[in-house]
Amino acid sequence: MAFFAFISFFLLLVYIISSWWNWYYGPSFGQRAFVDFYALFAIPLAFAIEKRRKILLFICSLCVFLNLIQTYQYNKQILSSWDMNFQKYAYVFLKTSSQYRNCLGGNNDLPLYKEIRNSIFILSDDFEQTPSNAKVCSFIDNQHSKSCDYSDCEYNLLFTIPVNEAFISKRALFAEIKLDRFESDKHSFNEAFCVIEYKNPQGEIYYSYTFKLNDYPHTQFKVWEAFNFSVELNKIKSPNDTIRMYVWNQSKARFYLDNVQIELFSIN
């Protein structure tokens, strides 16, 4: 009876703690909201060890081993402090080699608590008729459809977004970005980054945010894959500023982009 009471309490606690708007409680290692309950959990753990000492000690040893490995991974930037999902976790599970450092990317920020979201800008580019505020230096024709070509090219796609009064928000800006990607060679997308910059009227950059586009190194290539990102950005200082977004291909590897869509929201 006591066992089922504890399990029921534990499940209810997990549900309540995970119901906070930021369920992982911000960038951290582990679910720190459970720390306050360690002393309470120690009581049934002690009874369980007394009843099933060998089994519980074996399980605890495995958990301690896993925790030590993941602490090492966290300190070496193999595990991310936020934005983890099953696919990322499976890719780096028990991996400690230096080749896995900073291998994870993607960006999926949660919307702010009690946000009032207003859509202020939408841009779509399928590279058939490129919008005026988009600049593309190199294309490739693929079955009567154009794509942005990053073959041996560090910089290519650039969006320049003029700011107005609608961009001035009390809390932040929020971006949702979608794109399709085609890797010509295996892992050619691994060193591709999205860069977002704020520039004042004098042309000075006062805010910059960069994230790796690949969520993890995919094994499939020569197929089109869809990517979705959500990014919380800083507030804009002036309606006379400019936002620039571009893709930086650091390794100059070969890949193609298509069907890029950007939507910006003001969060109040």
Secondary structure as UniProt FT lines:
FT   HELIX           2..18
FT   TURN            23..24
FT   HELIX           32..37
FT   HELIX           38..51
FT   HELIX           53..75
FT   TURN            76..77
FT   HELIX           86..92
FT   TURN            93..94
FT   HELIX           98..100
FT   TURN            101..102
FT   TURN            113..114
FT   STRAND          117..125
FT   TURN            132..133
FT   STRAND          134..135
FT   STRAND          139..141
FT   STRAND          146..149
FT   TURN            151..152
FT   STRAND          155..162
FT   HELIX           165..167
FT   STRAND          172..183
FT   TURN            186..191
FT   STRAND          192..199
FT   TURN            201..202
FT   STRAND          205..212
FT   STRAND          224..233
FT   TURN            239..240
FT   STRAND          242..249
FT   TURN            250..251
FT   STRAND          255..267
//
